Amino acid sequence: MKVAVVGAGLAGLSAADELHRGGAEVVVLEARERVGGRVWSRRLENGAVVEMGAEFILPGNTAVRELAERFGLGLWDKGMRYGRREPRGGTGTSLAEMEAAAAAAERELGRSAGDLSARRLLDGLQIPAGAREALLARVEISSGNSADLVAARDLAGIAHVDDEPAPSIAGGNQSLPLALAESLGRAVRLRSPVERVVWHAEGMRLRAAGAEIDADGCVVAVPASVLPRIRFEPALPDRLAHAVAAIQYGEAAKLFVPLRRPAAPSAVMAVPERYWTWTATADGDRPQPVVSAFAGSPAALARLDVSAGPDHWLASIESLRDDLELDPEGALLSTWSDDPWVGAAYSTSPPAEIGAAFERPVGPLAFAGEHAGGEFAALMEGAIRSGRRAAAALLTLYPAA
């Protein structure tokens, strides 16, 4: 069996890896000049490694850890804790008060959240106003969207206060897609955006970068935000087309500011501005000479005037983190809404019925991506799991042996 995989992000590479290990011949078609998609690591001039996209491996993210171990990639603990961010600004609250409010929200979730949004659930709780505002900030930052569009069921994941480690892969998360691509060798073709997929029950033909590729099956592992740019002949069934159209995406940006003096691990959240900052360690207890900042939601990016560059955000960080010796000349801004191969950050609370639409193939077509990651949507974990599921489905339909 020959399978074409569209996209060399973690979803596509994980699918290709499973297919290859299952005995299939694969070809991976990637539009960019690099693999990894929204997993992209860079090194600043002062040596600090930063993640332009996906960064944290959260508790319960077992698939990404398994892959890292398989390829002999270590983890950096970071020292700080993703789930414990000191809130500053707004109407004022303490970390302890916010933790108590988060626990109250989770108890309410245990009773029943129904189809409530995160905002409606939090608005209905008898908790201090400052703690509510801080939790709303956590929700909007982490989801990259308005709390009105985030499902209440996601609160336990994105607004939980805890001390669980949330590491990254040693040397940069992009080490993982690079390792997967290396194991696939010449099967990975860069600068090969897929323009058309002609499919039928017996197979398909894809057109990418002027070339025609015949295959028995195909895994489509591109963001739903750009999927309509691929012409499918015949068109995708209504149930799938409707699912693609219904997926909402958030907006986010990251700003990395070198430090003249490395700082101890820390996590501080600017509540009104809807962003948080952190300093972290890399190898062992060695602090990285950089402060990272992450802003989430369209309103936050507009408030920080990100489209005009980093200046406004830099000024805000200087005020928020007067404990740090910033080197603003070396600041690096990362945005995804202006990236032609995604046009957004990541999916926002995909409903279960949308995930179900991607679970089974349509003829020889299977679909993957973080948006199809179920409870792990918006994470590297969801991308990997969706790619594995899509590969398993094709291997069942078309045994490679």
N, C-alpha and C positions, 0 to 999 in steps of 0.2 A: 504494500500500500504506500502511496505517496501522498503526503499531506502538506498543503501550503499553510503557513501561519502568517497572518497579517498583523504585524506589530512586534517589536522586540523590546517591549517593556517587560516587567516581571511576569505579567500574565501570559504573554506570548512565548517568552523564553521558557517558562515553567511547562507550558503545554508542549512545546517542541521537545523539551527534555524528556517528558513522560512518553511522548510518541516515539522518540528515538530509542529510549530504553525498552519500549515495547516491541521494537522490531520494524517500525515504519521508517520510510525514507522521508525526510523533511526538508523543506526550504522555508526560510524565515525572511519575510520581506518587510524592511523597516524604512520609513520615510526619512528619518533623521540621519545625520552623519555619525551617530553614536548609538549604542544600545542603552537600555535602562529606562527610557521614557521619563516619567516624573521621578525617577530615582537617579540623581545626578550629583556627584560629589566633586568639589573643587578645593584647591589648596591656595590659601592666601599667600602673599609675599612673605609674611612673617612665619609661615610654616603651619598655621592653623588649618585644619581640615573642616570644611563646612558642607552642609547638605542643602543644595539648592531646592530640593523637593522633600520627599519623604525622609523622615529622620528617626523616629522612635519605634523600637520594638516593644510593644506593650505586653503586659501580663496576659497569658493565654495565647500569645502568638507563637504557636509551636512549629508551624510549617516553615517560617523564615529561619527559625533557629535550627531546624533539622537540615535545611539546605546549607546554611553557613557551616555547620559541623561537618557535613559531607565533603565540602570543599576545603576544609581546614582553615576556615576564616574565624578569627577570634572576635570577641565583643569588647566594646568599651563601655564600662559601667556609667560613666559621665559624672558620678558623684552627686549631682543634684537629682531631684525627684520630679518627674513629669506631673505627678498627681498632687504636688504640694507647692502652690505658688502663693507668695505673699501678696495680698491685694492692697493696692494703694490708690488713693483718689476716690472720686465719687462722694457718696454720702457717708462713707467710712464704715469699716468693719474690721474684724480681726480674722486671722486664719482659723482660730478655734471656733469663732462664731460661724464662719463659712462652712467649716467641717460639720458642725451640728446641723446647719440648714441642709447640707447635702444629704446627710443621714435621714433627715425628715422627708426629703424628696424621694429617697430610695424606699422608705417605708410606704409612702403613698403609692409608689409604683408597684410594690408588692401586693397592694390591695386591688388596684385596677387603674390603668391609665387610659384604657380605651383608645380612641383616636385623637387624644389631646395633643396639642403642641407643647413643647417644652415651656414656652412662656405661659400658657394657660395653666399648666400644672403648678408652676412656681408662683404665679399670681394668686392661686387658690390656697397657698400654704400660710399658716400663721407663723411667719419667721420674720426676723428684723429686716427692715427695708434695705439696709446696707448689705446684708448677707444675700438678699435676693438679687440685688443689682450685681454683686460680684459673681454669683452663680450664672446669671444671664450673660455676663461677660465671658465666663469660661465656656459656656455653650456656644456663643457666637464666634469666639476666637477659634475654638477647636473644630467647629463645623464649617467655618468660612461663610456662614449665612445667618440670616435673621432667625432669632429664636422662634418666631412665628412659623417658620418653615421646617424646624427641626422637630422630629417626633419625640414625645415625652419618653418613650421607651429607651432612647439613646442617652438619657441623662446619667444612668448608672455607669456608662462608659466614658463620657466626655466631661462630666462634672464631678466625678468621684474624687475625694481627697484621700490620698493614701501615700505610703512610703515604699511602694513596690518599685524595684528597679525597672527602668525603661531604656535599655542600652541601644547603641547603634553598632554596626559592624566595624571592626577595627580597620582603620585606614580609610573608611568611607563606605557607605552603603552600596555605592556603585560597584564595589568589588564583587558583589553577588551576581548581578547581571553580566559582568565581564567574565566571571568564572563560568557561568552557564553558556555564554556565547562561545567561549574558548572550547568548551567540551563539544560543541556542535560544529566547530571548524568552519569550512567553506559553505556550510548550509545557510549561514547568515549573510544576507545581502543588504548592505546599507544604501541610502539614497535611492530607494526603490518604492516610492509611494504607489499603492494599489489604486487604480482608477476604476476598474470594472471587474465584476465577477459574474460570469455566465455559468449557471449551475443547473443541473438536472439530476435525476435519480442515480444515474450511472457515473457522475463525476462532474468536472468543471474545468473552466479555463479562466485564468486571471490575466489581466493586463496591468503591468507595473513598469514604470519608467521606459515605456516603449517596447517591452518584451512580453511575449505570451508564455504563460506557464500552465501546463496541464497537470491536473491532480485528481486523485480519487476523493479527497475530502479537504476541508478547510476549517481552520480555527480563526475566527475574526476576533482579534484582541486589541481593538483600538477603543478610545473613549467614546461613549455614546454621543458626546457633543460633536464629534466629527464623523461619526458613522454615516450620516446622510450624504457625505461627499463621495462615498463609494457607490457606483451605480451597479445595482444588482439586477440581473436579467434571468428569470422573471423577478419582479419586485418581491421584497420580503412579505411574508403573510401579515395580515392586519394585526394579529395578536402581538407579534414581535415589533412591528413598526410603531404600534401604540405604546408599547413598553419603552422603546427607545425615546420616543417623544416626551414621555412622562417623567423621565429622569431629570431631576434638578441638580444643578451644580452650584457650588459656592465659589467665592473669590478669596484669595489669600495672597500675601506677599511676605517675604523674609528680608531682613536687613542684617548684614554682618558688619560689625565695626571692630577693627583691630584694637587691641589694648596695648598701651605703652608698658604696662606692667600686668602680668597675668594675675587673675583674681581667683579666689576660692569659689567652689561651686555655689550657685545661687539660682533662685527662680523668683522673679518679681513681675506682677501683672499690673498694667495700667488699666484700671477698670473703665473709666469713661471713654478712653481712646480705643478700647478693645484690641489690645495687643499685650504680649508678655515677652519678657526677656530672660535669658539664662546665660550663666557662665558654667563651664563644665571641664572635667578632666578628660584626657585622652588615654594614653597608655599608662596603666597604673594610676598613681595619684598625681600625675603631672598635669597642671592646669593648662588649658589651651589659651593662648593670648588673643581671645576674641569674645565679644558679647554678641549673642544671636538674638534676634527679635522676630516675632511672628505675629502678623496682624490678620484677623479674619473677619469677613463679611464685607459686602460692597460698601456699606456705610462707613466702616472703619477705613477702608482704602481711600474713600473720598475725603474723609475727615483729615487723614494724614497727607492728602494731596500726592499720593504715590505716583500717579500718572505724570507728575511734573518732575519726579526724581526723588532723591532721598532727603533733601534738605529739611523739610518740615519735620519728618520723622526723626532725623538726627537731633534736632533741637529738643524734641520731646524726650528722647532717650537721655540726653544730657541732663535734663531736669529731673527725670525719674531716677536715674542711676548716677547721682553725684558721688557715689562711692567708687566709681570706676574712672580710670585714666584713659579716656578715649583717644583714638587716633583717627579722626573723621576723614582724613585725606584718603585712606585706604578702604573706605566703606564700599560694600558690594550689595547691590539690590537684586533680588530675585522675584520675578513675577511670572504668572502662568496664563493670565487672561489674554495676554498679547502673543502667546505662543501659538503658531498656526496649526500645530498638531494636537492641541487639546483645547485651547481657548477658555480654560477655567482651571479651578484648583482640583476639586474632587467631588464626588457625588454627595448629596445631602439626603440622608434617611430614605434610601430606596424602599418603597413598600414591599412586603413579602410577595405580593402577586407579581411585581415587576421582576424580582429575582427568580420566581418560578418560570417566567417566560423564557429565561435564558438557560434553564437547567437541562433541557433536552434539545438535541439537534433538530434542525429543519432540513430534512433530507441529508445531504453530505456536509451541511454547514453547522458548526458549533460556535458558540460565542463565549468570550471570556473578558475579564477586566475587573478592576476594583469595584465598579458599579454592580457587578454580578457576584460580589463576595458575600452576600447574605449578612449575617451579623458582623462580619469583618469588613464590610464595605468601607471604602475610603482609606484603607490601610494596605501596606505591602502584603500583609497576611491574606487579605481578601483577594488580591490579584493572583497570588500563588495558588490559593485553593481553587479559584475559578478556572485557572489554566489547567490544573490537574484534572478537574472534573470534566472539562471540555475534551481533553485528550482521552480520558477513560471512556467517555461516551462514544467517540469515534472508533476507538480500538474494539469496543463491543460490537459496533455496527459493521465494521470492516476489519476483521481479524488480520493482523499483519503476517502471521505465520502461515 
